[in-house]
Each structure stands twice: as structure tokens, then as C-alpha cells.
Amino acid sequence: MHDDRVSALPSLPPLPPLVIVHADDALVAVDKPAGLLSVPGRGADKADCAVSRVQAQFPDAQTVHRLDMATSGLLLFARGAAMQRALSVLFENRDVVKHYEAVVDGIVEQDEGEIDLPLLADWPQRPRQKVDQLQGKPSLTRYRVLHRDPATRTTRLALQPLTGRTHQLRVHMLAIGHPIVGDALYAPAEMPTASRLMLHAMRLELRHPLTSQTLVLTSKAPF
């Protein structure tokens, strides 16, 4: 018997498809849309993710790193176990240069600078992270102002995380008084809301594991 209650359930708008930025025998790079998980979450409703979509086209694709669900941009996958090991070593040794673009609340006065604040998981408020001078892991972010908008009191920044801590860019920007616009997890309640987190992984630079040539991948910020 047809159950009208099922058909009446509201449906979320579908996420845009993954864009393949680069693919070869060693790796696949995609442009992940905001709102899509990098890897599966808990529960059937969180099965749709970047890695499952990539594996539908490249069955040997394996996860190397992740982006937050709310963050868009370049996400890299290895082709097979050997390439996963090789690429994982590059990430662990910080031989992959990562560049992000963000829009933050307020006018950042310094044209460029570094944020050197140790980070630690905030266990009572998981998955939040926090600055912890005593037990936190060393965390370093470079920033450079791209544009200041006095009308909206926001600043567009180029961000480069020199370490790879969870939520590093989001917590570092919050710590200096300029939370990323649209950050539902960290932004103060009084800050204006946005349709998405204004954070995009826009450039990756790495040594190709097969050719040893420098591979540069880019993706334009959609905001």
C-alpha cells in the first residue's frame, strides 16, 4: 500500500556534481562543493560523500586528506594503495602546499601576518577545537589581505596553513577576532549569517609521486 507520509517528507536540494580537476594514473583531484562530506559519516543519510562519488568513476581511488563538510575546493585522492602511501607521506611531511581563500568578519588591518597558536580538541564541545597554550599542538597559519570591503565590514584573505590541524583556519581566524563568514560552528551568534562557510581550498602544490614534477592544481572560489 502506498504511504503518503513517505512521499510527503521534505527533500533537500541535490548537491552540485563533483568537478574532476585532474586525473592520471597516480591521483584524482576534484572540486568538492560545500555541504558534501569528504568521507562517509555515521548513518545511511551520510553515505553520499566525495570519495564514494570518485570511486564510482575511479574504483581504485583512496582517501589521502579531507576537507570539512562546509568547506569547498580541491580534494585529492590516490589511485591505489601504493599511491595512497606516497601521497600520505607528502602530506605528513608538509610537502604539499595548501592555499585557501576566505571572507572573514571585520576589517583586517595588517596586510599580512602569521597566527601561531596551539590547538587542541574541545572534548566537551566536540567537534569543536580550541586554542590551548599548555596542551595544544603547534599550529601555524599565514594570511594575506586580498580585499577589504568597508560596506560589509568584511575582508577577503588568502590563507596558508603550514600545519594541518582540524579546523585550524576556522579557529585561528576566530582567535584573532575575525571569524570566517558563515561559520555555523564557531562564528558568534550576533554575526550576520551567510548561505555557506566562506572558505575554499583554491590551490594545491605537490611533487607528483610518479613523475617527480611539480603539480599545481587550482580552483576559483565560488563566492
C-alpha positions as CSV (number, residue, x, y, z in Angstrom):
1,M,0.0,0.0,0.0
2,H,1.3,3.5,-0.9
3,D,2.2,5.5,2.2
4,D,1.5,9.2,1.7
5,R,3.6,10.0,4.8
6,V,6.8,8.9,2.9
7,S,6.1,11.0,-0.2
8,A,5.3,14.0,1.9
9,L,8.7,14.1,3.5
10,P,10.7,17.3,2.5
11,S,13.7,16.7,0.3
12,L,16.9,18.7,0.3
13,P,18.1,20.2,-2.9
14,P,20.7,18.0,-4.6
15,L,24.4,19.0,-4.2
16,P,26.1,20.0,-7.4
17,P,28.2,17.3,-9.1
18,L,31.9,16.8,-8.4
19,V,34.1,18.5,-11.0
20,I,37.2,16.5,-11.9
21,V,40.1,19.0,-11.9
22,H,42.9,16.5,-12.7
23,A,43.1,12.7,-13.2
24,D,46.0,10.4,-14.1
25,D,47.4,7.0,-13.1
26,A,48.5,8.2,-9.7
27,L,45.8,10.6,-8.4
28,V,42.5,12.3,-8.9
29,A,41.8,15.8,-7.9
30,V,38.2,17.1,-7.6
31,D,36.5,20.4,-6.7
32,K,34.3,19.4,-3.7
33,P,31.1,21.5,-3.3
34,A,30.3,22.9,0.1
35,G,27.9,20.7,2.0
36,L,29.4,17.4,0.8
37,L,31.2,15.1,3.2
38,S,34.8,14.1,2.2
39,V,34.3,10.5,3.5
40,P,31.1,8.7,4.7
41,G,29.6,9.7,8.1
42,R,27.6,7.6,10.5
43,G,24.3,6.5,9.2
44,A,22.8,5.8,5.8
45,D,21.9,9.5,5.4
46,K,25.6,10.3,5.4
47,A,26.7,7.7,2.9
48,D,26.9,10.2,0.0
49,C,30.4,11.7,0.0
50,A,33.3,12.8,-2.2
51,V,35.2,9.5,-2.0
52,S,32.1,7.4,-3.0
53,R,31.4,9.6,-5.9
54,V,35.0,9.5,-7.1
55,Q,35.1,5.7,-6.7
56,A,32.1,5.4,-9.0
57,Q,34.3,6.6,-11.8
58,F,37.7,5.5,-10.4
59,P,37.2,2.3,-8.3
60,D,40.8,2.3,-7.0
61,A,40.5,5.9,-5.5
62,Q,41.5,6.1,-1.9
63,T,41.4,9.0,0.6
64,V,44.6,11.0,1.3
65,H,43.3,14.1,3.1
66,R,39.9,15.7,3.9
67,L,38.1,18.9,3.8
68,D,35.4,19.9,6.3
69,M,31.9,19.3,5.0
70,A,31.2,23.1,4.9
71,T,34.5,23.8,3.0
72,S,34.6,23.7,-0.7
73,G,37.5,23.3,-3.1
74,L,40.4,21.0,-4.1
75,L,40.4,17.5,-2.6
76,L,43.0,14.9,-3.6
77,F,42.5,11.1,-3.9
78,A,45.2,8.4,-4.6
79,R,44.9,5.7,-7.3
80,G,45.6,2.5,-5.3
81,A,47.4,1.6,-2.1
82,A,50.9,2.4,-3.2
83,M,50.0,5.9,-4.4
84,Q,48.0,6.4,-1.2
85,R,51.1,5.7,0.9
86,A,53.3,8.0,-1.3
87,L,50.8,10.9,-1.2
88,S,50.1,10.4,2.6
89,V,53.9,10.8,3.2
90,L,53.9,14.1,1.3
91,F,51.0,15.4,3.4
92,E,52.6,14.2,6.7
93,N,55.9,15.8,5.8
94,R,54.2,19.1,4.9
95,D,55.4,18.8,1.3
96,V,52.0,19.7,0.0
97,V,51.5,23.5,-0.1
98,K,47.8,24.3,0.6
99,H,46.3,27.7,-0.2
100,Y,42.7,28.8,0.8
101,E,40.6,31.8,0.2
102,A,38.2,33.1,2.9
103,V,35.9,36.0,3.7
104,V,36.1,37.0,7.3
105,D,34.1,39.3,9.6
106,G,35.6,42.7,10.2
107,I,38.4,44.7,8.6
108,V,41.8,43.0,9.0
109,E,44.3,45.9,9.4
110,Q,47.6,44.2,8.8
111,D,48.2,43.4,5.1
112,E,49.8,40.1,6.1
113,G,50.9,38.1,9.1
114,E,51.1,34.8,10.9
115,I,48.9,33.2,13.5
116,D,50.9,30.9,15.8
117,L,48.5,29.4,18.3
118,P,48.5,25.8,19.5
119,L,45.2,23.9,19.0
120,L,43.5,21.1,21.0
121,A,40.2,19.2,20.6
122,D,37.5,20.8,22.8
123,W,36.2,17.4,24.0
124,P,33.1,18.7,25.9
125,Q,32.0,20.5,22.7
126,R,33.1,18.1,20.0
127,P,33.8,18.5,17.1
128,R,35.0,22.0,18.1
129,Q,38.6,22.7,18.6
130,K,40.2,25.4,20.8
131,V,43.4,27.3,21.5
132,D,45.3,25.7,24.4
133,Q,48.7,27.2,25.2
134,L,49.6,24.3,27.6
135,Q,48.4,21.1,25.8
136,G,47.7,22.3,22.3
137,K,49.6,21.0,19.2
138,P,51.7,23.6,17.4
139,S,49.6,25.3,14.7
140,L,50.7,28.0,12.2
141,T,48.7,29.9,9.6
142,R,49.9,32.7,7.2
143,Y,47.4,35.2,5.9
144,R,47.4,38.0,3.3
145,V,44.7,40.5,2.7
146,L,43.2,40.4,-0.8
147,H,40.4,42.9,-0.4
148,R,38.8,45.0,2.3
149,D,35.1,45.8,2.0
150,P,34.1,48.7,4.3
151,A,30.5,48.5,3.2
152,T,30.0,45.0,4.6
153,R,32.8,45.2,7.1
154,T,34.4,42.0,5.7
155,T,37.9,41.1,4.5
156,R,38.9,38.6,1.8
157,L,42.0,36.7,2.7
158,A,44.5,34.3,1.2
159,L,45.2,31.7,3.9
160,Q,48.1,29.2,4.0
161,P,48.0,26.6,6.8
162,L,51.6,25.5,7.5
163,T,50.3,22.7,9.8
164,G,47.2,20.6,9.2
165,R,45.2,20.7,12.4
166,T,41.4,20.1,12.4
167,H,39.5,23.3,11.9
168,Q,42.8,25.2,12.0
169,L,41.9,28.1,9.8
170,R,38.5,28.5,11.4
171,V,39.8,28.6,14.9
172,H,42.8,30.7,14.1
173,M,40.6,33.4,12.4
174,L,38.2,33.3,15.4
175,A,41.1,33.7,17.8
176,I,42.3,36.9,16.2
177,G,38.8,38.4,16.2
178,H,37.9,37.7,12.5
179,P,35.7,34.6,12.3
180,I,35.1,33.2,8.8
181,V,31.7,34.4,7.5
182,G,29.1,31.7,7.5
183,D,30.8,29.5,10.1
184,A,27.9,27.9,11.9
185,L,30.2,26.2,14.4
186,Y,32.5,29.0,15.5
187,A,31.0,32.4,14.5
188,P,29.4,34.4,17.3
189,A,25.6,34.4,17.4
190,E,25.4,38.1,16.8
191,M,27.4,37.8,13.5
192,P,25.3,38.0,10.3
193,T,24.6,34.7,8.8
194,A,25.5,33.5,5.3
195,S,24.3,30.8,3.0
196,R,27.6,28.8,3.4
197,L,31.0,28.9,5.1
198,M,33.1,31.3,3.1
199,L,36.2,29.1,2.9
200,H,37.6,27.5,-0.2
201,A,40.6,25.3,-0.9
202,M,41.8,27.1,-4.0
203,R,45.4,25.8,-4.7
204,L,47.5,22.7,-4.1
205,E,51.2,22.3,-5.0
206,L,52.9,19.0,-4.7
207,R,55.6,16.8,-6.2
208,H,53.9,14.2,-8.4
209,P,54.6,10.7,-7.0
210,L,55.3,9.2,-10.4
211,T,57.0,11.9,-12.4
212,S,58.5,13.9,-9.5
213,Q,57.4,17.1,-11.4
214,T,55.7,19.9,-9.5
215,L,51.9,19.6,-9.9
216,V,49.9,22.8,-9.4
217,L,46.1,22.5,-9.1
218,T,43.8,25.5,-8.9
219,S,40.1,26.2,-8.3
220,K,38.4,29.6,-8.3
221,A,36.5,30.5,-5.2
222,P,32.7,30.4,-5.9
223,F,31.9,33.3,-3.6
